[in-house]
């Protein structure tokens, strides 16, 4: 589907089609165009931006207004003639829940149509008790989150869950994630849907994170994006030509040896082996590791040379992997995020940024932005909710395929 530039640094707006029986797709095209312009767009500008006829735009905007998803936000004068009425998204018209199942902590967020977090909650990931019991507890936490926010359940589009890989995307299963012991091959998507009564989408945490960046983060204007997630584990979320790459089974972005070398358990174990940390920081449970990482960050800030050397070597490993992937995909933006990244960002970026800048391939024909997510440590949970928003509200070219 062709796209046109919407001007400035904004991402391109998908072109619509005036073929019959394409109303749902066209409605998504118009709503997406309005959402991407916080200051609002007039019906004339919508027709120009989407390639739809003025009558089609008029019909669609009437439906969006009737549904309460859009509203008229004021007038704009662009010269002689009658001022144009601007349209904007109503953020509180719909909501989505996002859940990040991390081996250390489970995070829950409720977001509005613009991806803004309106409620959140987190709890330590249980060890033992069985997967079914954990899912039952998760469903209870989701219900509590929704109730505490006081929103009408009819406004909830659904629930997204971000989980560590590997997974079977089509079947909605996690496949014995290394740090989630005892889960085996578990139908997480369907079990959580049954427990909550809401439709559920499942995706890898790194993929969810990159969807969050495209929806509400620092990289909404990028069409070719790499997200390096650094939490309990690590991995890469990938966007090429405005399309999220998932692979055949939904496991694109697994980084093999790099991921193992960049796990916080490995980092803390290495620090203990070198005497940088004491044995009291030994990781017996994934939830134990962040304490060691925070201590390492403090030691670097205090000028501990051994701790700084350890973190610098970690940064070089990450930098090499990111530069290789950025070269392979020819991206223009590299975003870093995740719970561990938030703790070490100030120490890692000064090493990684020059590596990207010096790479003869990454910056050969275009600049490459290197940034930290603006969505904070909950980026994967926001991404899980964004999966729902993206599927429900964004223009999906696959919906144009005729049976």
BELSULLIN-V774466 format. One record per residue. PSI is psi as a letter, one per 30 degrees, with the letter a starting at -180 (none if undefined). Layout:
psi=<PSI/PSI>
This chain:
psi=<k/l/l/l/k/g/k/b/g/l/l/l/k/k/k/a/k/g/k/l/g/g/e/e/e/e/e/e/e/e/e/e/e/e/e/f/i/f/f/l/k/l/e/e/e/e/e/e/e/f/g/l/l/e/e/e/e/e/e/e/e/e/e/e/e/e/f/g/f/l/l/k/g/a/l/k/k/h/a/l/l/k/k/k/k/k/k/l/k/j/e/g/e/l/l/k/k/k/k/j/j/k/f/e/k/k/k/k/k/k/l/a/f/g/g/k/k/f/k/l/k/l/l/k/k/k/k/a/f/k/e/e/e/e/e/e/e/e/e/e/e/e/e/e/e/e/e/f/f/h/l/k/f/f/f/j/e/a/k/k/k/k/l/k/l/l/l/j/e/e/f/h/k/k/i/i/k/e/f/i/k/f/e/b/j/k/i/e/e/e/e/e/e/e/e/f/g/l/k/k/k/k/l/k/e/e/e/e/e/e/e/e/e/e/e/g/a/f/h/f/f/k/f/j/k/k/j/j/k/j/b/e/a/l/l/k/k/k/k/k/h/g/k/k/k/f/l/e/g/g/g/k/f/k/g/b/e/e/e/e/f/g/k/f/e/e/e/e/e/e/e/e/e/f/g/e/l/l/f/f/g/k/j/f/k/e/f/f/e/e/e/e/e/e/e/e/e/e/e/e/e/f/g/j/e/e/e/e/e/e/e/e/e/e/e/e/e/e/e/e/e/e/e/e/e/e/e/e/f/h/l/f/k/k/k/k/a/l/e/e/e/e/e/g/e/f/f/e/e/f/e/e/e/e/e/e/e/f/k/f/e/e/h/e/f/l/l/j/k/j/l/k/k/f/g/a/f/g/e/e/e/e/e/e/e/f/e/e/e/e/e/e/f/l/k/j/f/f/f/f/k/k/none>
